[in-house]
Amino acid sequence: FSTESLVRFYQVAGEDTTDHCHQVLDGLQLEQKTISPKYFYDERGSELFDQITRLPEYYPTRTEQAILELFGAEIAQALDSETLLIEPGSGGCQKVRELLQHRFPAAYAPIEISGDYLKKAVSRLSREYPDMDIHAICADFTTLNRLPGELDGEKRVAFFPGSTIGNFEPEKAAGLLRNFAELVGDDGALLLGVDTLKDADVLHAAYNDAQGITAEFNLNMLDHLNRLIGAEFDRRYFHHEAFFNETSERIEMHLRCDRAHSVKVGSRTVDFQQGETIHTENSYKYSPERLDQLVSRAGFERQQSWFDDDQQFGFHLLKR
Ligand code: AVJ
C-alpha cells in the first residue's frame, strides 16, 4: 500500500542543435523581421504571462477554466475508454486537474521541455493522485513523434489546451496536429482547446490591456535575448503593438522601432529603420469552418465540442 503513485521519468534527447543565436539571427535577416514567441518565456516572461491570464480584458484563460469546471465530468466521461492521457507542453500540470478530479485517466504522460518544472509538478501530482500512473516525458513536444515503447499498448488521448495551437501558422498547425495523431495512434483522440473568432474590439482589448502588462511581456523578450544570447537590444527604442489582422484572422504582436539604430546580436550587427517592426507572435482565432478545415487536414474528425455561453472559447474532441 502506497500513498504515492508510480512515477517514471523519460529523458528524450532532442537534437540539441538549438543554437538560439543562429535561430534569432535567421529571423532578423527576413524582410519582415521575426522572432519566435518561445523567447517570451524566461522566468520573468512566465510571470508576466501569469499576470496576463488574470487581466480583466484577457478572457481566454478564465473562459477555458470555466468550461472545464462546467463540463469536466462530461468530458472525462467522453474520454472514458482511453487509458493514457498525454499532455504536450504540460507546464505545471494545472489545467489537467480539472479532468483528474473526475478519476480520469488511469495513466498520465505530461511532456515538458523544462525538466525541473516537470519534476516538481509530477511529484505534487503523484501525492494527490496515488492511484494514477505517471509517465513524465522530458522532451520538446514540437519534435517528439513517438512515445516510449512500453506505452504502446495503451489507448491514448492527447490534451492540448490554452489555444496554444493558435501560435502556429495554418501549415505548421496542421503539421503539429498530424504529429499528435501519430503520438496517439490509429484509434487515438485529441482534446483541443481553441480560441474562437470574435468581435475585433474584444480581441484588440485582450492584447492591449490598460495596465500595459502585455506590452511589458512583449518588450521583455528583448531583455531575455540580451541575457540568453548576449544581444544588445535597447528596449527604449521599441514599443508594443498588437492588432487584429482581419484577412488572416489572427492577432499579431510586434515590437515597433521608434528610431533608426543598429543592434549587436552575437557576432553580427542588425540594422533597424525607424518605423519597422519585429513580428513576435501570431495568435489565430478559429471560426467553426476554419477549425474543421484544420482538423481534417490533420486527419482527425471533430466528434464533440463544449463552449461557454458566449462561445468565446471551445474544447473539441477529435478522433482519428
Ligand atoms: C499562450 C499563445 C495562448 O496567444 O493569447 C497572451 C499568448 N500573447 N497575450 C495567446 C499571449 C499575448 C497566448 N497563448
Residues whose N, C-alpha, C, O or C-beta is under 5 A from the ligand:
A	BS01	AVJ	G162 S163 T164 N167 S283
